[in-house]
Amino acid sequence: MAQDSMKQYYMELGIDEKVYDFCNQIEESLKDRFNEIDKTAEMNQIKVLRAMQSAKLAEQHLFGTTGYGYNDSGREAVEEIYAKVFKTEDALVRQQITCGTHALSIALSGNLRPGDEILSPVGRVYDTLEGVIGIRESKGSLAEYGITFNKVDLLPNGDFDYEGIKNAINERTKLIEIQRSKGYETRPTLSVARIGELISFIKGIKPDVICMVDNCYGEFVEELEPSEVGADLVVGSLIKNPGGGLAPIGGYICGTKECVENCAYRLTTPGLGKEVGASLGVTRNIAQGLFLAPTVTAASLKGAIFAANIYEKLGFKTVPDGIQERYDIIQAVEFGKPELVCAFCEGIQAAAPIDSFVTPIPWDMPGYDSQVIMAAGAFVSGASIELSADAPMKEPYAVYFQGGLTYPHAKYGIMMSLQKIVEKGLIVW
Ligand SMILES: *Cc1c(COP(=O)(O)O)cnc(C)c1O
């Protein structure tokens, strides 16, 4: 009875009975998996709540300051909470940090000096960081300040190249950049446990090197964060996991007192550091977003697993596959054909709360060597913790998607993607 009225709701929203039945059967098989994710979310929820209580977060903290922002107690409380959640000495959490790339750029430029070298022991860094570091020539890059970069790729089987890493560490190596999520690379995402092993190995060779983790898309996916296994700095964006969909802007840097202080002097100015930076009334959203982040991340993870199982069953390659452990919220599906990619994105768009009436089409996006199609209908522009998908229009015609503020919405978006594919006759059942 309840099941029938549920089906009715979906049919009114444009989902065929066959798509509904197929997807729901798959969902039924995922209950144990979803249970595990809920347990992780529960632990992380308690972790966040405890941090808020022990920092004595109070109603007066939620209002914010203007101008210089001296003595902004709400801003200070939020930073104390982040430090407690990530188990670090200090934290910088600001809306003046415009995005994840900016947070990473501050962490690098704040802690490096001319002559220093950055080492990535996990291969290529995120695309936008290539500009920051100067791997791709760009104005104002770290390379212009005499900071060099080196990388060691993972071995073909995905293991760390310990020998190569040992050989690459030299007297100029000042900072190790470890990207947790695979991002849009084909390598596996790193678990926190593996990051811990890597950091121990590196600190065994050079104890005073700064180990920084690009934590984007990884927050709250596991019970531990990289800062609990030896990272000196963890860095990320508030319009991804830790903003919980409510933070309208911002980035965070958590780490040792000294490293965070260096970042603060770079973000504002030498001498002023953390003391300035008005919160302009955004503190409530940042704090409430962090409060919701564990369950929002869980919703995204469930959506990703649901999609992997659906599209795998239909014969497509999915990365990660339907049963693999998850260490970030990104899901890739290789469709092999441009029409399938477009239909998938149309479905995600049609299911969005915002701009559901527009049709995404491939376009020539600056900086890409092929056309790109994007589906997003987000409350916060560009927020990838909200259900969103994008794909470069080239072989192997893979769609990358992530996010979902609630599991029912992620589920509906994925059902709608299949509905569009079915309607266009692109798969034969
Ligand atoms: C998103 C992301 C970034 C950059 O964040 P922006 O907010 O897009 O600037 C860096 N590294 C990884 C792994 C990311 O996923």
Ligand as a Chemical Component Dictionary entry (heavy atoms), coordinates in Angstrom:
data_LIG
# 
_chem_comp.id                   LIG 
_chem_comp.type                 NON-POLYMER 
_chem_comp.pdbx_formal_charge   0 
_chem_comp.three_letter_code    LIG 
# 
loop_
_chem_comp_atom.comp_id 
_chem_comp_atom.atom_id 
_chem_comp_atom.alt_atom_id 
_chem_comp_atom.type_symbol 
_chem_comp_atom.charge 
_chem_comp_atom.model_Cartn_x 
_chem_comp_atom.model_Cartn_y 
_chem_comp_atom.model_Cartn_z 
_chem_comp_atom.pdbx_ordinal 
LIG C1 C1 C 0 37.453 20.622 -5.761 1  
LIG C2 C2 C 0 38.852 20.246 -5.524 2  
LIG C3 C3 C 0 39.863 21.209 -5.434 3  
LIG C4 C4 C 0 39.647 22.670 -5.708 4  
LIG O1 O1 O 0 38.528 23.201 -5.165 5  
LIG P1 P1 P 0 37.755 24.437 -5.856 6  
LIG O2 O2 O 0 36.804 24.819 -4.796 7  
LIG O3 O3 O 0 37.102 23.896 -7.088 8  
LIG O4 O4 O 0 38.748 25.483 -6.151 9  
LIG C5 C5 C 0 41.134 20.770 -5.146 10 
LIG N1 N1 N 0 41.415 19.468 -4.980 11 
LIG C6 C6 C 0 40.478 18.513 -5.086 12 
LIG C7 C7 C 0 40.847 17.075 -4.887 13 
LIG C8 C8 C 0 39.160 18.862 -5.353 14 
LIG O5 O5 O 0 38.235 17.931 -5.445 15 
# 
loop_
_chem_comp_bond.comp_id 
_chem_comp_bond.atom_id_1 
_chem_comp_bond.atom_id_2 
_chem_comp_bond.value_order 
_chem_comp_bond.pdbx_ordinal 
LIG C1 C2 SING 1  
LIG C2 C3 SING 2  
LIG C2 C8 DOUB 3  
LIG C3 C4 SING 4  
LIG C3 C5 DOUB 5  
LIG C4 O1 SING 6  
LIG O1 P1 SING 7  
LIG P1 O2 DOUB 8  
LIG P1 O3 SING 9  
LIG P1 O4 SING 10 
LIG C5 N1 SING 11 
LIG N1 C6 DOUB 12 
LIG C6 C7 SING 13 
LIG C6 C8 SING 14 
LIG C8 O5 SING 15 
# 
